[in-house]
Amino acid sequence: MSFEGKKIVITGAAMGIGAEIALDLVGRGAEVALGDFSPLKKTVARIAEAGGKCHALKLDVTDENAVRSFASDAAAALGTVDGLVNNAGSNGECQLVEDMPLAAWNKTISTNLTGTMLVTREFIPALKQAGGNVVNVASNVARRGLPYRADYVCSKWGLLGLTQTLALELAESGVRVNAICPGPVEGERIEQLVANHAKAEGRSFEEMRADWVSGSPMKRFIQTSEVTSVVAFLLDEATSSAMTGQALNITAGMIMT
């Protein structure tokens, strides 16, 4: 899949999946605008080393005015917007509902769900003009419940509802909106999540990690390349032009519905 000449916006690109999505799309020829609340220096350096072109912009998805400024600056830098990848998000808390402060709940919902709505809303005019596409990064827990993660789970379930609603609202404008639902992806983030769950449940890290791995019929976590390739597939008109309102599982069989 070639993205030569395409202009893509990626939020949450400072590290993890977001950074890898950016590197993958640049490797396919895209020019990218990156947004994150955290410093983007490492991602920018990796893109420069790969010979790619990017624009790094500060972004707080929970601040409506900041989102509006980011969208304006990104569109001006790129000239056009062929794709938007909403990856910015928070892991949320690791505690039971009965112990969860309202402020913690609101923070996760504001970041993962409301933030995605705000970013997408601001880019809709540019996406309509270019006939662009949106990919929202959800999670395997958008398909099921998970103890100790109510705020995160509900934010991701809501993200699928937002994805389908936007798909319906924008279909006649030629804008497609889809989501991905990755399982645990190898890397620092998943190791920290395993550690958090182990602590909350009074179990060892090794035991908790083994349980998570065994939750997949393929008995493994997901590789970042297995996520980035699906994002590229959904952004590419040549491969997914008839797909909108869909949520693709990338879970090594952990989720099959």
Secondary structure as GFF3:
##gff-version 3
##sequence-region A 1 257
A	DSSP	beta_strand	7	11	.	.	.	ID=ss1
A	DSSP	alpha_helix	16	27	.	.	.	ID=ss2
A	DSSP	beta_strand	31	36	.	.	.	ID=ss3
A	DSSP	alpha_helix	41	49	.	.	.	ID=ss4
A	DSSP	beta_strand	54	58	.	.	.	ID=ss5
A	DSSP	alpha_helix	64	78	.	.	.	ID=ss6
A	DSSP	beta_strand	83	86	.	.	.	ID=ss7
A	DSSP	three_ten_helix	97	99	.	.	.	ID=ss8
A	DSSP	alpha_helix	102	109	.	.	.	ID=ss9
A	DSSP	pi_helix	110	114	.	.	.	ID=ss10
A	DSSP	alpha_helix	115	130	.	.	.	ID=ss11
A	DSSP	beta_strand	133	137	.	.	.	ID=ss12
A	DSSP	three_ten_helix	140	142	.	.	.	ID=ss13
A	DSSP	alpha_helix	150	170	.	.	.	ID=ss14
A	DSSP	three_ten_helix	171	173	.	.	.	ID=ss15
A	DSSP	beta_strand	176	182	.	.	.	ID=ss16
A	DSSP	alpha_helix	188	201	.	.	.	ID=ss17
A	DSSP	alpha_helix	205	214	.	.	.	ID=ss18
A	DSSP	alpha_helix	224	235	.	.	.	ID=ss19
A	DSSP	alpha_helix	237	240	.	.	.	ID=ss20
A	DSSP	beta_strand	247	250	.	.	.	ID=ss21
###
